[in-house]
Amino acid sequence: MQRLAVVLLCVLFAPAAVHAQMKGDPATGRVIAERWCSACHLVSPRQTSASADVLTFMAIAAKTGSDLKSLEAFLADPHPLMADPGLTRRDIGDLVAYIASLR
Protein backbone atom coordinates (compact mmCIF):
# COMPACT_ATOMS: atom_id res chain seq x y z
CA MET A 1 0.00 0.00 0.00
CA GLN A 2 2.83 2.42 0.82
CA ARG A 3 4.54 1.57 -2.43
CA LEU A 4 1.37 2.42 -4.35
CA ALA A 5 1.13 5.75 -2.54
CA VAL A 6 4.75 6.61 -3.43
CA VAL A 7 4.17 5.68 -7.08
CA LEU A 8 1.02 7.82 -7.21
CA LEU A 9 2.83 10.79 -5.69
CA CYS A 10 5.64 10.46 -8.22
CA VAL A 11 3.20 10.30 -11.10
CA LEU A 12 1.28 13.32 -9.82
CA PHE A 13 4.27 15.54 -9.08
CA ALA A 14 6.73 14.55 -11.83
CA PRO A 15 5.09 16.77 -14.49
CA ALA A 16 5.29 19.78 -12.15
CA ALA A 17 8.98 19.12 -11.53
CA VAL A 18 9.68 18.83 -15.26
CA HIS A 19 7.68 22.00 -15.98
CA ALA A 20 9.57 23.90 -13.28
CA GLN A 21 12.84 22.67 -14.73
CA MET A 22 11.84 23.81 -18.23
CA LYS A 23 10.99 27.34 -17.03
CA GLY A 24 14.61 28.29 -16.56
CA ASP A 25 16.67 30.03 -13.93
CA PRO A 26 16.57 33.85 -13.99
CA ALA A 27 19.94 34.19 -12.21
CA THR A 28 21.65 32.03 -14.83
CA GLY A 29 19.79 33.93 -17.53
CA ARG A 30 21.15 37.21 -16.18
CA VAL A 31 24.69 35.85 -16.46
CA ILE A 32 24.02 34.76 -20.06
CA ALA A 33 22.51 38.17 -20.87
CA GLU A 34 25.46 40.03 -19.39
CA ARG A 35 27.90 37.86 -21.31
CA TRP A 36 26.24 37.61 -24.74
CA CYS A 37 23.67 40.39 -25.01
CA SER A 38 24.94 43.43 -23.11
CA ALA A 39 27.15 44.73 -25.92
CA CYS A 40 24.01 45.68 -27.86
CA HIS A 41 21.12 45.57 -25.37
CA LEU A 42 20.67 47.15 -21.98
CA VAL A 43 20.07 43.91 -20.09
CA SER A 44 19.48 45.25 -16.58
CA PRO A 45 18.25 48.45 -14.97
CA ARG A 46 21.73 49.07 -13.57
CA GLN A 47 23.49 48.89 -16.97
CA THR A 48 24.11 52.41 -18.29
CA SER A 49 25.12 51.95 -21.92
CA ALA A 50 25.13 49.63 -24.89
CA SER A 51 26.48 50.03 -28.40
CA ALA A 52 23.36 49.53 -30.51
CA ASP A 53 20.01 51.29 -30.76
CA VAL A 54 17.92 48.21 -29.92
CA LEU A 55 15.23 47.37 -27.38
CA THR A 56 16.28 47.07 -23.77
CA PHE A 57 15.54 43.80 -22.00
CA MET A 58 13.07 45.71 -19.81
CA ALA A 59 11.21 46.85 -22.96
CA ILE A 60 11.29 43.32 -24.35
CA ALA A 61 9.86 42.04 -21.07
CA ALA A 62 7.05 44.59 -21.21
CA LYS A 63 6.39 43.95 -24.90
CA THR A 64 6.25 40.15 -24.68
CA GLY A 65 4.10 40.10 -21.57
CA SER A 66 3.03 36.53 -20.98
CA ASP A 67 3.89 35.43 -24.55
CA LEU A 68 7.18 33.80 -23.60
CA LYS A 69 6.89 31.02 -26.19
CA SER A 70 7.35 33.47 -29.06
CA LEU A 71 10.42 34.90 -27.33
CA GLU A 72 11.82 31.38 -26.92
CA ALA A 73 11.18 30.71 -30.63
CA PHE A 74 12.86 33.97 -31.63
CA LEU A 75 15.95 33.18 -29.55
CA ALA A 76 16.13 29.67 -31.00
CA ASP A 77 16.27 31.15 -34.52
CA PRO A 78 17.82 34.62 -34.13
CA HIS A 79 17.27 37.52 -36.49
CA PRO A 80 20.08 37.89 -39.05
CA LEU A 81 21.21 41.19 -37.49
CA MET A 82 21.47 39.59 -34.06
CA ALA A 83 24.59 37.68 -33.08
CA ASP A 84 24.12 33.92 -32.75
CA PRO A 85 25.94 32.80 -29.61
CA GLY A 86 24.75 29.21 -30.12
CA LEU A 87 22.39 29.10 -27.16
CA THR A 88 21.18 25.72 -25.95
CA ARG A 89 17.52 25.11 -25.10
CA ARG A 90 18.44 25.40 -21.44
CA ASP A 91 20.26 28.72 -22.08
CA ILE A 92 17.19 30.01 -23.89
CA GLY A 93 14.93 28.95 -21.02
CA ASP A 94 17.21 30.69 -18.53
CA LEU A 95 17.39 33.84 -20.65
CA VAL A 96 13.61 33.96 -21.10
CA ALA A 97 13.15 33.44 -17.34
CA TYR A 98 15.49 36.37 -16.70
CA ILE A 99 13.67 38.62 -19.18
CA ALA A 100 10.33 37.65 -17.62
CA SER A 101 11.71 38.58 -14.19
CA LEU A 102 12.25 42.15 -15.42
CA ARG A 103 8.49 42.83 -15.72
C-alpha positions, 0 to 999 in steps of 0.5 A: 500500500505504501509503495502504491502511494509513493508511485502515485505521488511520483506520477502526480508531481513529476510533471510539475517538476519537469515543468519547473525545470523547463521554465529556466533560472533567472539568475543564470539567464542574467549571467548569459545576458550580461555575457552575450547580449549586453554589448548591444542591449541594456540587459538590466536596470543598472546597466548604463550603456550599450552600443546599438540602438535596440530594445532594452531587456526591460522593454522586451519584457514589457512587450512580450508580456506573458507570450514567452513562447514566441520569445523562446522561438525567436531566440532559438532562430535569431534575427540575421542582425542579431549575433548567434551565440549558439544558445542551448535550449536550457540557455534560452529557457534561462534567458527567457526566465530572466527577461520575464523577471524584469516585468 
